[in-house]
Amino acid sequence: MKIKKYQQQPLQKDFRVGIILVALLSLAFGLYLVDIGISALATLLSFAAFVLFVAPYVLAGNPALIKVLRSDSATSPNRIWLAALLLWALVQIFALATRQFAFTHAIISGTWLGILAFLVLLLPQRQAPHALDYLLVLLIWLPIEIGLLHGVSIPPARGLVNPLELVGLVVLIYAYLVVRTFEVGFSYRLSGEDYRVVILDFIVFFLIAIIVGMLTGFLSIARHMPSFTDLLIRLAAIFFFIALPEELLFRGVIYKLLEKQFKGKHRVRTAMIVSSVIFGLAHSNNRVAPFLTIEIGGRAWDIPWVYVLLATVAGFFYCFVFIRTKKITAAAAIHLLVDWAWYAFFD
């Protein structure tokens, strides 16, 4: 991997920020491990695995690093096979060490990663957007969404972090930010204007959500607030394990693909609406009342219609922030505020 002289300073600057974030996340996770009281060996293995799988994802928030990786992927595209094999092997080693290993799970996860690596290799041969793009997105997202890759967790038997979900996220980042060269502003450095846009849009959406939520019975004021420590830990967990991954998928990739797919002067608006509807429908498997029951083929489906509606509207606001700031981390910031406020103040 060749780093040009002009890239060294910004690379090191953002790398330091990434290291601090990884350290803070690891500290919070370490406190959680101590609190749950598992064995010393399981604690050590879980902590090491957490750092190992979280670090590549968090450190990818470095624009200079993405540019370096783009040059490297163009000259050595087949390295994706080695990276996929290494990540799969690390998951299996952790599974063996913590007695979570299952042959069937190893085969399924290995096949999944192999198919993803093969599709990533085909990306440069196509013009975006292409059916291959949507296939790759579905194959990254759906197995995780339906729980096909469940079986190994950090820490064991607790299900807090699924290492394969982080591996899939790294593949998504590599495929679209590195290979496809999508510009999504994956940087932790936000300007004052970025924060202003995030806060104003959060206030507007929050008012809409409260009105709709209260009128439909979807929201109710929490009787007891979580502890201050819990709120701080939840803040970091929501941002890095819910808000940012979902924004990278739905705004950073799906919206960008749709924006390129649609033609005409209304393509941005159309892409915003369609990607927001997809985002809303992706929440239809959540068991949050009230429900709309739909019968299809003699089978009843309970759709959490208010949740889907509010998620769709929220997706539109997140997309607006992404377009205004040109930073996926700004979209993740408003997403964080929405989810954190819901957790802190409402049932």
N, C-alpha and C positions, 0 to 999 in steps of 0.2 A: 504494500500500500504506500503510494508516494504522496507526500504532503508538500505542497509548494510553500515557498517562504512566506508569501503574503497571507497564507491560510493559517500559519502557526499561531499568531497572536489571538485571533477570534476563536480558533479551535480550543486553545488552552483556557481562554476566558470563560467560554460556555461549559467547558469540561469541568472546571472548578465548581460552577453552579450545580451541575449534574451530580458531582461527587457529594456536595453538601446535602442535596435532596435525597440521594440514596442513603447517606448516613442518618439523616433524620427519620426516614422511613424505617430503616433497620433498627434504630433505637426504639421507635414506637412498637415495632413488631417484637423486639426482644423483651420489652416490658410486658407485652401480651403473653409471651411464652412463659415468663416467670409467674404471671398471675394464674395461668391455667394449671400449673403444677404437674407437667408431664415429666418423664424421666430425664436425667441429665443428658444421656446420649441422644434421645429424641429431640431435646431442646437444641443441642449443638448442631445436629444434622439439619433440623428445620431452619435454624438461623442461617446456616451456610447456604442451604438451598434457596432461601428467600433472597439473599443478597445476589446469588448467582443468576437467578432468573429475572429479578427485578431490574438489576443494573443495566443490561443491554437496552431495555425498553425506555427507562428513564434517561439514560445518557444519549439516546437517539434525538432528544430535544436539543439539538446542536446543529444549526444551519451549516456551519463550516464542515462538520463531520459528514453531513448528508452529501455535500458537494464532493468531498474526498471519496466517499463510497461510490458515487456515481461514476467517477473516472475509473475506479477499481473494477466495478461491475462490468463496465464496457470492455475492459481488457481481459478480465478473468471471470466470465459469466458462470463457468462451471463450479465455482466455489460455493454456490448455493447448495450443492449436493453434500459437500463436506460440512457446511454449517448445519444443515438439516440433520445429518447423521449424528453430529456432535451433540446437538440439543436433545435429540431423541435418546441418545445413550445416557446423557446426564439425568434425564427423567427416570430412566430405567434403573440406573445406579441408586438414585435416591429411593425409588420404590423398593428395591431389594434391601437396602440398608434399613428401611423402616417397616419391613414386612408388609408392604402394600403391592408387591409385584404380582401380576396376573398375566399369564401367557397371552390370553385373548386380548387383553387391553394393550399389551405391547405390540401385537400384530396390527390391531386396528389403528393405534396411534402412529405406528411406523408407516403403514400404508397411506394414511392421511397426509403425513408430512412428505412422503415420497411423491404423491400426486401433486401437492402444492408446489414442491420444488420443480417438478416437470412443467407445470403451467407457468410458473414464474420465468422459466427459461424460454418459453414461447412468446412472452409478452413483447420483447423488442421486435419481433417479426410482424407485429400487427400495428395498425393505426388505431389509437384510442379515440373514441370508445369502440369496443368490439365485444361480440358475444363471449369471447374468452374472458374479458374483464368481469362480466357479471357472473360467469361460472366460477371464477376464482374467488370472488367475494362471497358467493353462496357457500362454497366449499370450506372457506375459512370460518364463516359465521354460523351456519346451521348446525354442524356437528357440536359446536360449543353450546349453542342455544338449546338444543334438544337433549343435552346431557350425554351424548355418545362418548365423550372423552373423559367422563367422570371415572374415578377409580384411584387416582393418586392426588393427595392433597398435602398442603403445607400449612400447619403441622398435620401429622397423620391422624385420621379419624375425626378431624375437626372441620375440614372443608372450608378453611378460611381463604386459601389461595390455591388455585389449580395451576400448576406449572405449565400445562399444555395450553391454557388460555393465554398466558404470557408469551409462549412460543408462537402461537397463532397471530398474536398482535405484532410481534417482531417481524413475522413473515409479511403481514399487511403493510407495515411501514417500509420494509425493504422493497416489496413489489411496486408500491405506488409512489413513494417519496424518492426512492433511489432509482429503480429501473424505469418507471414511467415518468419520473421527474416532475411529479405534481408539486406545485408550490402551495403549501398549506400553512406556512408560518409556524412551524413546530419549534417554538422558542419560548423559554420561560421569562424572557425579558419583555415586559409589557410597558407601554408608555402611559403617561397621565391621561391622554386622550382615550387610550384603550380601556383604562379603568372607568373613565366617565361613561363610555358607551355601555360597558358591562353593567354598571350600577343603574343607569337610567332604564335600560331595557329590563333589568331584573325587577325594578319597582313597578313598571307598567304590567309586566306579565304576572307578578305576584298579586297585584290588585285584581286582575282578571281571574286568576286561579282561586283566590279567596271567595270572590262573589259566586262563581260557578260551583265551587266546592261546597260552600255552605248551603246554597239553595238546593243542591241535589243530595245532600247528606254524605258527600264523599269525604269532606273534611270536618273534623271536630277539634276544638282546642284541647291540647294535652293537659291532663291534670297535674302531671309531674314532669319537670324538665330533666333531661339526663345530667349527669355530673359534668363539671367543667372539663375534667380530664377526658371523659368520654367524648365530649363535643370536639375537643382538639384532635383526638385520635380519629374520630369519624370524619373530620374535615379533610385530613390527609388521605384517608381510605377512600372517601367518595371521589376525590379529585383524580387520584392515580389509578383506581381500580374500577370506577364506574364512569365518571364524567369524561375524562380524557380518552379512554378506549372507545367509548360510544361516539364521541365527536370525531375521532380519527376515522371511524368506520362510516358514520352517516353523513357528516359534513365533509371531511377530508377526502373521502373516496366516492361514496355514492352520489353526493351532491355534485362533486366535480365531474364525475362521469356523465351525469344527466345534463349538466350545463353544456358539456361538449356534444352530447347526443342531440339535444334540441336545437332547432334553427330559428332564426327570426329575432325580432327586437324584444320579444317577450320570453326569450329562452331562460333568462336568469330567474324571472318570476315563476315560470313553469317548473323549473328545476327545484326551486325552493318549496313549492307546493307539493310536488310529487315526493321529494325526499322527506318532507315533514310528515306526509301521510304514511309513508313506509315506516318512518320512525314511530309514529303513533300505533300502527298495527303491530309492530314488533313487541309492544307492551300488552297485547291482547291475551297473553298466557298468564298474566298476573291475576291472582285471586284477590281482587280488591273490589268490594261492593261500591255502588249498585251494579247489577248485571242486567244485560239484555239477552234473553234466551231465544236462540234461533234453532229451529229444527231442520236438519238436513239429512235426508235419507233415513229417517226414523231415529236419528241420534240428536240429542239436545246439546247445544253449545252455549255456555254462559260467557258472554262477552262483557268485560268491565268497561262499559261504554263511556263513562265519565273519565276514567283513567286514560282510555285511548284518545278521547277528545282533547283532554288537557295535554297529553303527551304530544299530540299533533300540533297544537298551538305552541307549546314550548319549543318543539323542533323548529317551527318557523322563526321564533325569536332567536334561538341559538344560531340558526343559519344567517339571520340578519346581522348578528354580531360578528360572525365569521366573515361575511362579505365586507362589512364596514371596516373591520380592523385588519383583515387579511391574516389573521392569526388563529390557528386552531386552539391554542391555549386560552385565548380570550373567550371563545365559544365554550370551552370546558369550564372556565371561571364562572360564567352565568349559570351553566348547568350545575356546577357545584353549589352555588348559592341557593338555587331552587331546591335541590335534593336535601341540602343541609338544613334549610329553614323548615322543610316538611318534617324532617326527623326531629328537630329541636322543639318545634312549637305545636305540631299537630299529630293526631292519631289517625 
